[in-house]
Amino acid sequence: MNVMASVREAAASHSIEHFDILIVGAGISGIGSAYQLSKNLPNKSFVILESQESFGGTWRTHRYPGIRSDSDLHTFGYSFKPWVGPPIATAEEILNYMGEVIAENDLDRHIRYDHRILSASWSSATNLWTVEAARGAGQEKVTFTAGFLWMCQGYYRHSVGYTPHWPDMEMFEGRIVHPQRWPEDIDLAAKKVVVIGSGATAATLIPSIAGQCAHVTMLQRSPTYFRIGRNVIEIAVELRKLQIKEEWIHEIVRRKILFEQHAFTRLCLAAPDKVAKELIGQISAIVGEDCAAKHFTPSYRPWRQRLAFVPNADLFESIRDGKVSVVTDEIERFTATGIVLKSGKELQADIIVTATGFNLCVLGDIAFTIDGKPLDFGNTVTYRGMMFTGVPNMAWVFGYFRASWTLRTDLVADFVCRLLSHMDAKGAKKVMPALRPEDHNMPLLPWIDPENFNPGYMLRDMHLLPKRGDKPEWQHSQDYWSEKDQIPAIDLDDKAFVYG
């Protein structure tokens, strides 16, 4: 069935709503993008479709104990809305902050909750996207058309996290849970708990449950880098004593943090051994040199994987106090009562938590078609990690790994608003990135260079992501400090953009 026939059939069964822009997702990116759109292009109509029952995205999906940000809220928060709490915030604090943004800017009227998008079809005959969604518990089919799609749904599958399959998992008589789907009825009291993993999720979860359990064991295949520090920004505290306006404090603290992050990232590349020694030394001062050498000395250089911040060193204090032990080993198999490791040691457990990451989800698991042909994003080339060759009138928010995700939300929003205004000025109904003549012999590479950043979730599903080129226009550099100048300066009449 072609696109127009599908639209006619939908129209016959129910009404179709049309908007200039359709935003996918009411998480941190979707709400920030909606704000920028409402301020910069107030005459444009838009709708936000959200699959969950309310806003929040990750901060609503993840409900495991202790859930908190691993980026500071002065940069993870919005540039236009001062953050007045501690830099590392709980999910509840982040949701309250987002709720204030929605209420203060009358965004709620634009959001349709419980709308799970099934498909998105582009028609060159109409220069429109047709979006089919299932609404509410009854999964009623509803249809929208839009001139532009703004993908703000994140990059991992909210419905289920990643759990590897180990031999004999079915033999375990206790409970196996993934943090992403934390059960409300789980009882940790006096239980022996093994948490598999050593990333930000494990570092958050473990100290929050350590006091409830008989004992917690963090089982890791290999060590991870962590940064530790107080959960406070001293300059913000001092400026508040002087009764400086919160807007000014927010901007000053943002600039200070961004300056320090840039310096730290450059130091990681220029002097990785020096940085590693400092990071490991901080941990060693708490847990002891032997423990730090064995369990917190990674084999890779700092920032090759995301570097988690542990506020107030709570994970390491739990280890020092004996509430938590660390085992660095690989899993041989599960048993009825625990896990046998490749070293031969057996860990006893009543509950096993698999803090083993998530599944990559490319553009929301939505079935995309372009003029009736299925779209394989793995065969496209990205324009600066925001648009894709062969895909008209669509932008994607994909944030930073080495800086706060929301920093890129603002940059992409500025770009999209400029692009939409430029299209109006040209009288164009369609825009699509395309390789220029000078780009056709350009080597096509994976989305992310695995030599510089190689978390498991990216390596597992890299083939699903668009390709990148070896020129700045055709890659997502992951460098906020360059992109903050480059993206606002994009020439919208460059030959990389094809208008129609």
C-alpha angles and dihedrals in degrees: 000000000000123000097258092049089050091052092049091050091049091048090053092055101037142351123279121224119211128205134171091233131020116200117202113215136017097223128114092296097044095050092045091049092048090053092052092046093050092051100040100036105024093163093060118097116224143170132199117215114203124182095205127074092253144006126285108079109200092013091059098038096051111067103157119133115284096011108178141150121275091203125065114260093226087073099020088052121074123283090229098048118061117230111220102176134078114305094246107055137190122244089252092055091049092049091050090050092050090047090056091052091051094047096043093051100038092240097141092081089063096053125091110194126200091032112136111191114227103177144357120204127187121209120196088195092066101018088230140121116229111206121195117199139176113230129208132332091314091056091228110188115242131177133213132180123204139174093220135025119213109193110208099152098113125235110275135069110262095195099066136009128222117272118171118223113247125186116276097005088145090062093065109107096197128070127287115200136173117217091230090064099035110179118232093216098055115125115205098174112131091348128139105235128192116196112198111209141044106219131107093290094055092044089053099041101044101061091043093058100031094094093053100050134074085236140333124217121196106210114195133175091210137357125271131209118248135183120213133196145127117299093238138085106223096201091055090053092050094047091051089054086058089051093240114171113270091233090059093044090051093052094044093049092045091053093046093050093046091050091051093045091051092050091048094049091050090048090052089057097040100040109014094160092054092050093046091052091051095047094047091044092058090055093043090058089062107034100026133257097274094052093045093048093050103038109018105041107096123204094224130069120264117278095019082112126024111288112224122214116222109202116220088356089269095158093053094044088055089053092047091049093053097245091112132037127194126220122187108198143101128263117252098178145319124257133194090268106031146310132320112212128212089250088062094251117131124215116208115219142172092186129024119199116198104209087172102134135258143284118262112243114196110211098337100301087278119157103240124194131180112206090337097312120114112248121230107196090195088070095053129086119231124236103217090322090291108083137021136226112255093017113105127210099358136118129185128207109220112165137204131289095199097040136031115301093227094061088072092044087066093047093049091046091054090049095048093048091049090047093051091048090048091052090052091050091051094043089239122154096185138043129177134170115242133178111258122229089261090054100055096092092043114127113248115223138179117286092255128028102244090205090066102033124014117162114164096245090059095045093048095057106020090123090067093060127082120266124254130216131220094255124084093244092059102049143060100238097193086219109123093179091062098036094052086070100030101051096052088049096053111135103231090199092058114128088247087078119070114195128195 
